[in-house]
Amino acid sequence: MDSPPDSPGWRKLRVLCVDDHVDSLYILKRLLTLQRHEVQTCATATDARAALSSCSSGGGPGRYDLLICDLTLPDGDGNEIMHEAARLGIPGVALSARTGQREHERSRAAGFVDHLDKPVAYEQLTAAIERIMSHRPDAGGPAAIG
């Protein structure tokens, strides 16, 4: 994602961002939009499930390339959202104040490819997205992240 939009390796992503902290969600959307990605935001697990459901049923505007999700939501757990996204083949990055090895392992068990502890540095997020997307079969990388 550090690559400019006109560079050979860059491609526009459809990103679903889920976080109940309004300011965090706004900043996340702003950063990704500045990189010319298409971003949909949700503040609850219910809204995130509806967004995933609409894209899987063909009623939505299309499939997401990436889920970025807080783990602690007012009406659910981000790990549950990741389970649904994983069934659709959508990779995810967990953003959470739940820190430590045990929480990172829980996130990976739920299907997240990466877990970033809050507060998240911009560089950490962009590096995680680059790692994930470079390993996507549709991005020209290997099918699995090793």
Sequence and secondary structure as in RCSB ss.txt:
>XXXX:A:sequence
MDSPPDSPGWRKLRVLCVDDHVDSLYILKRLLTLQRHEVQTCATATDARAALSSCSSGGGPGRYDLLICDLTLPD
GDGNEIMHEAARLGIPGVALSARTGQREHERSRAAGFVDHLDKPVAYEQLTAAIERIMSHRPDAGGPAAIG
>XXXX:A:secstr
  S TTSTT    EEEEE S HHHHHHHHHHHHHTT EEEEESSHHHHHHHHHHHHTT SS   SEEEEESEETT
EEHHHHHHHHHHTT  EEEEES  SHHHHHHHHHHT SEEEESS  HHHHHHHHHHHHHTSGGGTS SS  
